Amino acid sequence: MFKLIVNFLFEKRWAFAAILIGTATGFLSAVICVMANLVIFGFNIMFIVSPLSLVLWKLS
């Protein structure tokens, strides 16, 4: 049973890596948008670039 789980995780390692990289990139874009307060023509671009930035903006 344990070997079956290990084989599954080994086969899906790139999927897990892609999820982690995507999450880290999204979080980084949110931090950049909040820190730089990106605004174009009065509309805050962080709501387009990263939905997570809305959460960070409310917390700051």
N, C-alpha and C positions, 0 to 999 in steps of 0.2 A: 504494500500500500504506500509506504513512504517513498519507495523508488518510483512509483507511478506519479506521485506529486512532484518529485524532483524533476522527472523527465518533462512533465507539463510546464513547470516553471522555466526549465532550460529552453524548451522549444519556443516559449513566448517571451523570451528575454528582451527582444527588440521592441515588442509591443509595450512592455513595462518601461523600457528606456524612453520610448517616444512619449508616453504619458508623463513621465517625470520631466523630460525636457520641455514639453509643451506647457506644463504647469509652471515650471520655473520661468519660462519666457513670458507667460501671461502675467505672472506676479511682478516680474521686472518691469514690464510695460506699464503696469498699474502704478508702481512706485515712481517711475519716471514722469508719468502724466500728473500725478499728485504733486510731486516735488517741483516740477517745472510750471505747474498751473497752466497747462496748454490751453489757450483760448484763441479761436479764430473767428473774427467778426461777431464777437459777443457770445458765441456758442462754445461751450466748453468741450473741446475735442476728446477729452478723456472718456466721455460717455460713448463715443464711437469706437475709440481705439481699444478700450478695455473695460468691460462691465465690472470687473473686480475693483477698478479704481473708485467706483461709486462707494463701495463698502469702505475702502481705505480713506476716502474723502470724508465720509460721515464719522469715522473714528478719530480723525485728526482734529 
